[in-house]
Amino acid sequence: MGEFAYMVLIDPFVQMFELPDFFVQVIWEGFVGGVLYSLIALGFVLIFKASGVFNFAQGIMVVFAALTLVGLNAMGVQAHLALVLTVVVMLVLAFSVERLVLRPLVNQPDIILFMATIGLTYFLIGFGELLFGGEPKIMISDQLGLPSGAVDFDILGGLVSLQKIDIAAIFIAGAMVAVLAVFFDKTRIGRALRAVADDHQAALSVGISLSTIWVVVWFTAGIVALTTGIMWGARSDVSFALQIVAFKALPVLILGGFTSIPGAIVGGLIIGIGEKIGEVYWGPLVGGSIESWLAYFIALIFLMFRPQGLFGEKIIERV
C-alpha cells in the first residue's frame, strides 16, 4: 500500500523533473485544449449572459456549423464562399430560434427555456444527419488558409513540437475574446444585452427590442460555434462526436462562472491543462482514462466550496 501511494503521489513529479521537455509538451497540448474548451464555453456564456438561457444546444451548434461548412465545400462551393454561406446559415438559425423557440416562451420559467434548448439540440442532430450523413468529415483547413505543419523548439535540452494550427487557434481565440469583451462592456447594444438578461419586462419597458437582442446574441454564439468547429475540425475529423467534447464546457463554466467571459478562459485553461497532466502522469497509475472524468471531478470540488465559480457573482437572497 505504501509503495502504491508513493507511485501515485511522488512518481509523476519525478517524471516531470526527469523529462522537462516532455512536460513542456504536455503543458502545451493541455493549453491548446483548454483554449478550445474556452471557446465552446464562451458560446454558453454569451447566451446566458444576454438572455438568462442556458443553451444546451451550443455543443451541437459547433458540430452543425462545421458540418455546414464542409458540406457546402463537398458540393463544389469554393471554400471562402462556403464560409460566408455558413455565416448566413448561422444567422438564419438565430432568426429561427428567436421566432420559433424564444419568442413564444418570453417570461416563462428558466427550466422551460432550458428544455426548449434540449429539444433544439435533438432537432439539429436529426436535421444535420439528414443533410450531411453521420460519417466523419475532413475539415478544409488548407483551403481556408489555415497553417499546417509544426514548429520545433529546443527547450530544456529536448525538442518541443508546436502545431501551427494550434498556434493559430490561440491567436484567433484571443482576438475573439478581446472583441467580445469590448462589445459587451463598451457598446450600446452590449449594455442592452445585459439589461435583457436582468429583466425581460424592464428591458421592454425602456424600448429595448427583445427579439433583436436575442437574434444578435444567438448569431454571435453561432459565429463562436463556427470558429470552434473549424479549429476542432482542423485537429480531428468533423463528426457528431464533437458534441461530446462540448460537454467539457460544463465544468469550465462551473469553474469560471456562467456570466464571466474571463472566467470561461481561465476555467478552460485549468480544465485543459489539468486533465492533460492527469492523463499523462497519473493515468497509467490508476488505470487510465482520467481525461474522460477529471474535469467533472474538479468541477464537483468547486461546487462544494465555491459554487458561483472563480469569477461568478455570489447570489444573496433576502427572505
C-alpha positions as a Markdown table, in Angstrom:
| # | Residue | x | y | z |
|---|---|---|---|---|
| 1 | Met | 0.0 | 0.0 | 0.0 |
| 2 | Gly | 2.8 | 2.4 | 0.9 |
| 3 | Glu | 4.6 | 1.7 | -2.4 |
| 4 | Phe | 1.4 | 2.3 | -4.4 |
| 5 | Ala | 0.9 | 5.6 | -2.5 |
| 6 | Tyr | 4.4 | 6.6 | -3.4 |
| 7 | Met | 3.9 | 5.9 | -7.1 |
| 8 | Val | 0.6 | 7.8 | -7.2 |
| 9 | Leu | 1.8 | 10.8 | -5.3 |
| 10 | Ile | 5.5 | 11.1 | -5.9 |
| 11 | Asp | 6.5 | 9.3 | -9.1 |
| 12 | Pro | 4.6 | 11.6 | -11.5 |
| 13 | Phe | 6.5 | 14.6 | -10.1 |
| 14 | Val | 9.8 | 12.7 | -10.5 |
| 15 | Gln | 8.9 | 12.1 | -14.2 |
| 16 | Met | 8.2 | 15.8 | -14.7 |
| 17 | Phe | 11.7 | 16.8 | -13.5 |
| 18 | Glu | 13.5 | 14.0 | -15.3 |
| 19 | Leu | 11.9 | 14.9 | -18.7 |
| 20 | Pro | 11.3 | 18.6 | -18.6 |
| 21 | Asp | 11.0 | 19.0 | -22.4 |
| 22 | Phe | 8.2 | 16.3 | -22.4 |
| 23 | Phe | 6.5 | 18.1 | -19.5 |
| 24 | Val | 6.5 | 21.4 | -21.5 |
| 25 | Gln | 5.0 | 19.5 | -24.5 |
| 26 | Val | 2.2 | 18.1 | -22.2 |
| 27 | Ile | 1.5 | 21.6 | -20.9 |
| 28 | Trp | 1.3 | 23.0 | -24.4 |
| 29 | Glu | -1.1 | 20.3 | -25.5 |
| 30 | Gly | -3.3 | 21.0 | -22.4 |
| 31 | Phe | -3.1 | 24.7 | -23.0 |
| 32 | Val | -4.3 | 24.4 | -26.6 |
| 33 | Gly | -7.1 | 22.0 | -25.5 |
| 34 | Gly | -8.0 | 24.5 | -22.8 |
| 35 | Val | -8.3 | 27.4 | -25.3 |
| 36 | Leu | -10.7 | 25.3 | -27.4 |
| 37 | Tyr | -12.7 | 24.4 | -24.4 |
| 38 | Ser | -12.9 | 28.1 | -23.5 |
| 39 | Leu | -14.2 | 28.9 | -27.0 |
| 40 | Ile | -17.1 | 26.4 | -26.5 |
| 41 | Ala | -17.8 | 27.7 | -23.0 |
| 42 | Leu | -17.8 | 31.3 | -24.5 |
| 43 | Gly | -20.8 | 30.4 | -26.6 |
| 44 | Phe | -22.7 | 29.3 | -23.4 |
| 45 | Val | -21.6 | 32.4 | -21.6 |
| 46 | Leu | -22.8 | 34.8 | -24.4 |
| 47 | Ile | -26.3 | 33.4 | -24.4 |
| 48 | Phe | -26.6 | 33.0 | -20.7 |
| 49 | Lys | -25.2 | 36.5 | -20.0 |
| 50 | Ala | -27.6 | 38.1 | -22.5 |
| 51 | Ser | -30.8 | 36.1 | -22.2 |
| 52 | Gly | -30.5 | 34.1 | -18.9 |
| 53 | Val | -31.0 | 30.9 | -21.0 |
| 54 | Phe | -28.6 | 28.0 | -20.5 |
| 55 | Asn | -28.2 | 26.9 | -24.1 |
| 56 | Phe | -27.8 | 23.1 | -24.1 |
| 57 | Ala | -27.6 | 23.2 | -27.9 |
| 58 | Gln | -24.3 | 25.1 | -28.0 |
| 59 | Gly | -22.4 | 21.9 | -28.5 |
| 60 | Ile | -24.4 | 20.7 | -31.4 |
| 61 | Met | -24.2 | 24.2 | -32.9 |
| 62 | Val | -20.4 | 23.7 | -33.1 |
| 63 | Val | -20.9 | 20.5 | -35.0 |
| 64 | Phe | -23.7 | 21.8 | -37.2 |
| 65 | Ala | -21.7 | 24.9 | -38.2 |
| 66 | Ala | -18.6 | 22.8 | -39.1 |
| 67 | Leu | -20.6 | 20.3 | -41.0 |
| 68 | Thr | -22.4 | 23.0 | -43.0 |
| 69 | Leu | -19.0 | 24.5 | -44.0 |
| 70 | Val | -17.6 | 21.1 | -45.0 |
| 71 | Gly | -20.8 | 20.0 | -46.7 |
| 72 | Leu | -21.1 | 23.1 | -48.8 |
| 73 | Asn | -17.5 | 22.6 | -49.9 |
| 74 | Ala | -18.2 | 19.0 | -50.8 |
| 75 | Met | -21.0 | 20.2 | -53.1 |
| 76 | Gly | -18.5 | 22.2 | -55.1 |
| 77 | Val | -18.7 | 25.6 | -53.3 |
| 78 | Gln | -15.4 | 27.3 | -53.1 |
| 79 | Ala | -14.0 | 27.3 | -49.5 |
| 80 | His | -14.2 | 31.0 | -48.7 |
| 81 | Leu | -17.7 | 31.3 | -50.3 |
| 82 | Ala | -18.7 | 28.3 | -48.3 |
| 83 | Leu | -17.5 | 30.1 | -45.1 |
| 84 | Val | -19.6 | 33.1 | -46.0 |
| 85 | Leu | -22.7 | 31.0 | -46.7 |
| 86 | Thr | -22.2 | 29.2 | -43.4 |
| 87 | Val | -22.2 | 32.5 | -41.6 |
| 88 | Val | -25.5 | 33.2 | -43.4 |
| 89 | Val | -26.9 | 29.8 | -42.2 |
| 90 | Met | -26.0 | 30.7 | -38.6 |
| 91 | Leu | -27.8 | 34.0 | -39.0 |
| 92 | Val | -30.9 | 32.2 | -40.3 |
| 93 | Leu | -30.6 | 29.7 | -37.4 |
| 94 | Ala | -30.5 | 32.7 | -35.0 |
| 95 | Phe | -33.7 | 34.2 | -36.5 |
| 96 | Ser | -35.4 | 30.8 | -36.4 |
| 97 | Val | -34.6 | 30.2 | -32.8 |
| 98 | Glu | -35.8 | 33.7 | -31.8 |
| 99 | Arg | -39.0 | 33.4 | -33.8 |
| 100 | Leu | -40.0 | 29.7 | -33.2 |
| 101 | Val | -38.4 | 29.0 | -29.8 |
| 102 | Leu | -37.7 | 32.1 | -27.7 |
| 103 | Arg | -40.5 | 34.5 | -28.6 |
| 104 | Pro | -43.3 | 32.1 | -27.6 |
| 105 | Leu | -41.6 | 31.5 | -24.3 |
| 106 | Val | -40.9 | 35.0 | -23.1 |
| 107 | Asn | -41.1 | 35.3 | -19.3 |
| 108 | Gln | -41.5 | 31.5 | -18.9 |
| 109 | Pro | -39.6 | 29.8 | -16.1 |
| 110 | Asp | -35.9 | 29.1 | -16.8 |
| 111 | Ile | -36.5 | 25.3 | -16.9 |
| 112 | Ile | -38.9 | 25.7 | -19.8 |
| 113 | Leu | -36.3 | 27.6 | -21.8 |
| 114 | Phe | -33.7 | 25.1 | -20.9 |
| 115 | Met | -35.9 | 22.2 | -22.0 |
| 116 | Ala | -36.5 | 24.1 | -25.3 |
| 117 | Thr | -32.8 | 24.2 | -26.0 |
| 118 | Ile | -32.6 | 20.4 | -25.4 |
| 119 | Gly | -35.3 | 20.0 | -28.0 |
| 120 | Leu | -33.3 | 22.3 | -30.3 |
| 121 | Thr | -30.3 | 20.0 | -29.8 |
| 122 | Tyr | -32.0 | 16.9 | -30.9 |
| 123 | Phe | -33.6 | 18.7 | -33.9 |
| 124 | Leu | -30.2 | 19.9 | -35.1 |
| 125 | Ile | -28.8 | 16.4 | -34.7 |
| 126 | Gly | -31.5 | 14.8 | -36.8 |
| 127 | Phe | -31.5 | 17.7 | -39.3 |
| 128 | Gly | -27.7 | 17.5 | -39.6 |
| 129 | Glu | -27.7 | 13.8 | -40.1 |
| 130 | Leu | -30.4 | 14.1 | -42.8 |
| 131 | Leu | -28.4 | 16.8 | -44.7 |
| 132 | Phe | -24.8 | 15.6 | -44.2 |
| 133 | Gly | -25.0 | 12.0 | -43.1 |
| 134 | Gly | -23.5 | 10.5 | -39.9 |
| 135 | Glu | -19.9 | 9.7 | -41.1 |
| 136 | Pro | -16.9 | 11.9 | -40.1 |
| 137 | Lys | -15.8 | 14.6 | -42.5 |
| 138 | Ile | -12.4 | 16.2 | -43.1 |
| 139 | Met | -12.1 | 19.9 | -42.3 |
| 140 | Ile | -11.0 | 22.0 | -45.3 |
| 141 | Ser | -8.4 | 23.9 | -43.2 |
| 142 | Asp | -5.9 | 24.2 | -46.0 |
| 143 | Gln | -8.4 | 25.7 | -48.4 |
| 144 | Leu | -9.3 | 28.3 | -45.7 |
| 145 | Gly | -5.7 | 29.4 | -45.5 |
| 146 | Leu | -5.1 | 27.9 | -42.0 |
| 147 | Pro | -1.4 | 26.8 | -41.5 |
| 148 | Ser | -0.3 | 23.3 | -41.4 |
| 149 | Gly | 2.9 | 21.5 | -40.2 |
| 150 | Ala | 4.8 | 22.1 | -37.0 |
| 151 | Val | 7.4 | 24.4 | -35.4 |
| 152 | Asp | 10.1 | 22.7 | -33.3 |
| 153 | Phe | 11.9 | 24.4 | -30.4 |
| 154 | Asp | 14.8 | 23.2 | -28.4 |
| 155 | Ile | 13.7 | 23.7 | -24.8 |
| 156 | Leu | 15.5 | 22.4 | -21.7 |
| 157 | Gly | 17.7 | 20.1 | -23.8 |
| 158 | Gly | 14.8 | 18.5 | -25.7 |
| 159 | Leu | 12.6 | 19.1 | -28.7 |
| 160 | Val | 9.2 | 20.5 | -28.3 |
| 161 | Ser | 6.9 | 20.5 | -31.3 |
| 162 | Leu | 4.1 | 23.1 | -31.7 |
| 163 | Gln | 1.5 | 22.6 | -34.4 |
| 164 | Lys | 1.0 | 25.7 | -36.4 |
| 165 | Ile | -2.8 | 25.2 | -36.4 |
| 166 | Asp | -2.7 | 25.2 | -32.6 |
| 167 | Ile | -0.8 | 28.5 | -32.6 |
| 168 | Ala | -3.3 | 30.0 | -35.0 |
| 169 | Ala | -6.2 | 28.8 | -32.8 |
| 170 | Ile | -4.7 | 30.5 | -29.8 |
| 171 | Phe | -4.3 | 33.9 | -31.6 |
| 172 | Ile | -7.8 | 33.6 | -33.1 |
| 173 | Ala | -9.4 | 32.8 | -29.8 |
| 174 | Gly | -7.6 | 35.6 | -28.1 |
| 175 | Ala | -8.8 | 38.1 | -30.7 |
| 176 | Met | -12.3 | 36.9 | -30.5 |
| 177 | Val | -12.4 | 37.1 | -26.7 |
| 178 | Ala | -11.0 | 40.7 | -26.8 |
| 179 | Val | -13.6 | 41.8 | -29.3 |
| 180 | Leu | -16.5 | 40.3 | -27.4 |
| 181 | Ala | -15.3 | 41.8 | -24.1 |
| 182 | Val | -15.2 | 45.2 | -25.7 |
| 183 | Phe | -18.6 | 44.6 | -27.3 |
| 184 | Phe | -20.3 | 43.7 | -24.1 |
| 185 | Asp | -18.7 | 46.4 | -21.9 |
| 186 | Lys | -18.3 | 49.4 | -24.2 |
| 187 | Thr | -21.1 | 49.3 | -26.8 |
| 188 | Arg | -24.7 | 50.4 | -26.5 |
| 189 | Ile | -26.0 | 47.0 | -27.8 |
| 190 | Gly | -23.8 | 45.2 | -25.3 |
| 191 | Arg | -25.4 | 47.1 | -22.4 |
| 192 | Ala | -28.8 | 46.3 | -23.9 |
| 193 | Leu | -27.9 | 42.6 | -23.8 |
| 194 | Arg | -27.1 | 42.8 | -20.1 |
| 195 | Ala | -30.3 | 44.7 | -19.4 |
| 196 | Val | -32.4 | 42.0 | -21.2 |
| 197 | Ala | -30.6 | 39.3 | -19.1 |
| 198 | Asp | -31.5 | 41.1 | -15.8 |
| 199 | Asp | -35.2 | 41.6 | -16.6 |
| 200 | His | -37.1 | 41.0 | -19.8 |
| 201 | Gln | -40.1 | 43.2 | -18.9 |
| 202 | Ala | -38.0 | 46.0 | -17.6 |
| 203 | Ala | -35.9 | 46.0 | -20.8 |
| 204 | Leu | -39.0 | 46.1 | -22.9 |
| 205 | Ser | -40.4 | 49.0 | -20.9 |
| 206 | Val | -37.4 | 51.2 | -21.8 |
| 207 | Gly | -37.7 | 50.4 | -25.5 |
| 208 | Ile | -35.2 | 47.6 | -25.9 |
| 209 | Ser | -36.2 | 45.2 | -28.7 |
| 210 | Leu | -36.1 | 41.7 | -27.1 |
| 211 | Ser | -36.3 | 39.9 | -30.5 |
| 212 | Thr | -33.4 | 41.9 | -31.9 |
| 213 | Ile | -31.2 | 41.3 | -28.9 |
| 214 | Trp | -31.8 | 37.6 | -28.9 |
| 215 | Val | -31.1 | 37.4 | -32.7 |
| 216 | Val | -27.8 | 39.3 | -32.1 |
| 217 | Val | -26.7 | 37.1 | -29.2 |
| 218 | Trp | -27.6 | 33.8 | -30.9 |
| 219 | Phe | -25.9 | 34.9 | -34.1 |
| 220 | Thr | -22.8 | 35.8 | -32.2 |
| 221 | Ala | -22.8 | 32.5 | -30.4 |
| 222 | Gly | -23.2 | 30.9 | -33.8 |
| 223 | Ile | -20.1 | 32.6 | -35.1 |
| 224 | Val | -18.2 | 31.4 | -32.0 |
| 225 | Ala | -19.5 | 27.9 | -32.7 |
| 226 | Leu | -18.3 | 28.1 | -36.3 |
| 227 | Thr | -14.9 | 29.2 | -35.2 |
| 228 | Thr | -14.7 | 26.5 | -32.6 |
| 229 | Gly | -15.9 | 23.9 | -35.1 |
| 230 | Ile | -13.2 | 24.9 | -37.6 |
| 231 | Met | -10.4 | 24.7 | -35.0 |
| 232 | Trp | -11.6 | 21.4 | -33.6 |
| 233 | Gly | -12.2 | 20.0 | -37.0 |
| 234 | Ala | -8.7 | 21.0 | -38.2 |
| 235 | Arg | -7.2 | 18.9 | -35.3 |
| 236 | Ser | -9.5 | 16.0 | -35.9 |
| 237 | Asp | -12.4 | 14.9 | -38.1 |
| 238 | Val | -15.7 | 16.8 | -38.1 |
| 239 | Ser | -18.4 | 14.4 | -36.7 |
| 240 | Phe | -21.3 | 14.4 | -34.2 |
| 241 | Ala | -18.8 | 13.0 | -31.7 |
| 242 | Leu | -17.6 | 16.6 | -31.2 |
| 243 | Gln | -20.7 | 17.4 | -29.2 |
| 244 | Ile | -19.4 | 15.1 | -26.5 |
| 245 | Val | -16.2 | 17.3 | -26.4 |
| 246 | Ala | -18.6 | 20.2 | -26.0 |
| 247 | Phe | -19.8 | 18.8 | -22.7 |
| 248 | Lys | -16.4 | 19.7 | -21.3 |
| 249 | Ala | -17.7 | 23.3 | -21.4 |
| 250 | Leu | -19.9 | 22.5 | -18.4 |
| 251 | Pro | -17.1 | 22.1 | -15.8 |
| 252 | Val | -15.4 | 25.1 | -17.5 |
| 253 | Leu | -18.5 | 27.1 | -16.7 |
| 254 | Ile | -18.7 | 25.9 | -13.2 |
| 255 | Leu | -15.1 | 26.9 | -12.6 |
| 256 | Gly | -15.2 | 30.3 | -14.3 |
| 257 | Gly | -18.8 | 31.4 | -13.6 |
| 258 | Phe | -21.8 | 31.3 | -16.0 |
| 259 | Thr | -21.7 | 35.0 | -16.8 |
| 260 | Ser | -17.9 | 35.7 | -17.0 |
| 261 | Ile | -16.0 | 35.9 | -20.2 |
| 262 | Pro | -12.6 | 35.9 | -18.4 |
| 263 | Gly | -14.0 | 33.0 | -16.3 |
| 264 | Ala | -14.6 | 31.0 | -19.4 |
| 265 | Ile | -10.9 | 31.5 | -20.5 |
| 266 | Val | -9.4 | 30.7 | -17.1 |
| 267 | Gly | -11.7 | 27.8 | -16.4 |
| 268 | Gly | -10.9 | 26.3 | -19.9 |
| 269 | Leu | -7.2 | 26.5 | -19.2 |
| 270 | Ile | -7.5 | 24.9 | -15.8 |
| 271 | Ile | -9.5 | 22.0 | -17.2 |
| 272 | Gly | -7.4 | 21.6 | -20.4 |
| 273 | Ile | -4.0 | 21.6 | -18.6 |
| 274 | Gly | -5.3 | 19.7 | -15.6 |
| 275 | Glu | -6.8 | 16.8 | -17.5 |
| 276 | Lys | -3.8 | 16.5 | -19.8 |
| 277 | Ile | -1.3 | 16.4 | -16.9 |
| 278 | Gly | -3.6 | 13.9 | -15.1 |
| 279 | Glu | -3.9 | 11.6 | -18.1 |
| 280 | Val | -0.2 | 11.5 | -19.0 |
| 281 | Tyr | 1.3 | 11.3 | -15.5 |
| 282 | Trp | -1.4 | 9.8 | -13.2 |
| 283 | Gly | -3.5 | 7.9 | -15.8 |
| 284 | Pro | -1.2 | 4.9 | -16.1 |
| 285 | Leu | -1.0 | 4.5 | -12.3 |
| 286 | Val | -4.8 | 4.5 | -11.7 |
| 287 | Gly | -6.0 | 2.5 | -14.7 |
| 288 | Gly | -6.1 | 5.3 | -17.4 |
| 289 | Ser | -9.0 | 7.3 | -18.8 |
| 290 | Ile | -8.5 | 10.1 | -16.4 |
| 291 | Glu | -9.1 | 12.6 | -19.2 |
| 292 | Ser | -12.7 | 11.5 | -19.5 |
| 293 | Trp | -13.7 | 12.3 | -15.9 |
| 294 | Leu | -11.2 | 14.5 | -14.3 |
| 295 | Ala | -12.8 | 17.8 | -15.5 |
| 296 | Tyr | -16.1 | 16.8 | -13.8 |
| 297 | Phe | -14.3 | 15.8 | -10.6 |
| 298 | Ile | -12.6 | 19.3 | -10.5 |
| 299 | Ala | -16.0 | 20.9 | -11.1 |
| 300 | Leu | -17.5 | 18.9 | -8.2 |
| 301 | Ile | -14.8 | 20.2 | -5.9 |
| 302 | Phe | -15.6 | 23.8 | -6.9 |
| 303 | Leu | -19.3 | 23.2 | -6.4 |
| 304 | Met | -18.7 | 22.2 | -2.8 |
| 305 | Phe | -16.5 | 25.2 | -1.9 |
| 306 | Arg | -17.3 | 27.9 | -4.5 |
| 307 | Pro | -20.5 | 27.2 | -6.4 |
| 308 | Gln | -20.6 | 30.6 | -8.1 |
| 309 | Gly | -17.2 | 29.9 | -9.8 |
| 310 | Leu | -14.0 | 31.9 | -9.7 |
| 311 | Phe | -15.5 | 35.0 | -11.4 |
| 312 | Gly | -19.2 | 34.5 | -10.8 |
| 313 | Glu | -21.2 | 36.7 | -8.5 |
| 314 | Lys | -22.5 | 35.3 | -5.3 |
| 315 | Ile | -26.2 | 35.5 | -5.2 |
| 316 | Ile | -27.7 | 36.5 | -1.9 |
| 317 | Glu | -31.5 | 36.1 | -1.5 |
| 318 | Arg | -33.2 | 38.1 | 1.3 |
| 319 | Val | -36.2 | 36.5 | 3.0 |
